[in-house]
Amino acid sequence: GGIITTWDGGRPEQGGDIIAAGSRAVYEEARALLA
């Protein structure tokens, strides 16, 4: 299962800048890079 949220961890349904990742590890790396 993948993970899709906004850059700040919010719900993607609200729109905005989105992160979509295939795994929790990749998602966490992306959030760290965007922080």
HELIX and SHEET records of a PDB file:
HELIX    1   1 PRO A   12  GLN A   14  5                                   3    
HELIX    2   2 ARG A   24  LEU A   34  1                                  11    
SHEET    1   A 2 ILE A   3  THR A   6  0                                        
SHEET    2   A 2 ILE A  18  ALA A  21 -1                                        
END                                                                             
